[in-house]
Amino acid sequence: MHGPPEKLNKYKNRKNSGFTMTKITLYQFQECPFCAKVRAVLHRLELPFTAIIVPHDRKRCADRTGHFH
């Protein structure tokens, strides 16, 4: 992740401050480099998340997620 480490620490400290987090669900393509960056940041911030692999086929994607982009 780009940016100064103090920004990351700000978010890490929220974890134990009574701050309520929303569940994070990451819909991702397996080979997507941007998804890999997001996963890396979530791990670095120690934020729990659910990763759902999305097929490249748009119809199958729409069937699984209910959205068609």
C-alpha positions as CSV (number, residue, x, y, z in Angstrom):
1,M,0.0,0.0,0.0
2,H,1.2,3.5,-0.8
3,G,1.3,6.2,1.8
4,P,2.8,6.7,5.1
5,P,2.6,3.9,7.7
6,E,1.0,6.2,10.3
7,K,-2.2,6.2,8.1
8,L,-2.3,2.4,8.5
9,N,-1.7,2.6,12.2
10,K,-4.7,4.9,12.5
11,Y,-6.9,2.2,11.1
12,K,-5.3,-0.6,13.1
13,N,-5.9,1.3,16.4
14,R,-9.6,1.6,15.6
15,K,-9.9,-2.2,15.9
16,N,-9.6,-2.1,19.7
17,S,-11.3,1.2,20.3
18,G,-14.9,0.0,20.5
19,F,-15.4,1.1,16.9
20,T,-17.9,-1.3,15.2
21,M,-16.9,-2.5,11.8
22,T,-19.1,-3.6,9.0
23,K,-18.5,-7.0,7.5
24,I,-16.3,-6.8,4.5
25,T,-17.0,-9.0,1.5
26,L,-14.5,-8.9,-1.4
27,Y,-15.9,-10.1,-4.7
28,Q,-12.8,-10.8,-6.7
29,F,-11.3,-12.3,-9.9
30,Q,-8.6,-14.8,-8.9
31,E,-6.0,-13.2,-11.2
32,C,-6.9,-9.6,-10.6
33,P,-3.9,-7.5,-9.4
34,F,-6.1,-4.9,-7.9
35,C,-7.9,-7.5,-5.8
36,A,-4.5,-8.8,-4.7
37,K,-3.7,-5.3,-3.5
38,V,-6.9,-5.0,-1.6
39,R,-6.4,-8.4,0.1
40,A,-2.9,-7.4,1.1
41,V,-4.1,-4.2,2.7
42,L,-6.9,-6.0,4.5
43,H,-4.4,-8.5,5.9
44,R,-2.0,-5.8,6.8
45,L,-4.7,-3.9,8.7
46,E,-5.8,-7.2,10.3
47,L,-9.3,-6.7,9.1
48,P,-11.4,-9.8,8.7
49,F,-13.1,-10.3,5.3
50,T,-14.8,-12.8,3.2
51,A,-13.4,-13.3,-0.3
52,I,-15.7,-14.6,-3.0
53,I,-14.2,-15.7,-6.3
54,V,-16.2,-14.3,-9.2
55,P,-16.1,-16.0,-12.5
56,H,-15.1,-14.1,-15.6
57,D,-18.3,-15.0,-17.3
58,R,-20.7,-12.1,-16.9
59,K,-23.8,-14.2,-16.8
60,R,-22.4,-16.5,-14.1
61,C,-21.2,-13.4,-12.3
62,A,-24.8,-12.0,-12.3
63,D,-26.2,-15.3,-11.2
64,R,-23.9,-15.4,-8.2
65,T,-24.0,-11.8,-7.1
66,G,-27.4,-10.6,-8.3
67,H,-25.6,-7.7,-10.2
68,F,-24.7,-7.4,-13.8
69,H,-22.0,-5.0,-14.7
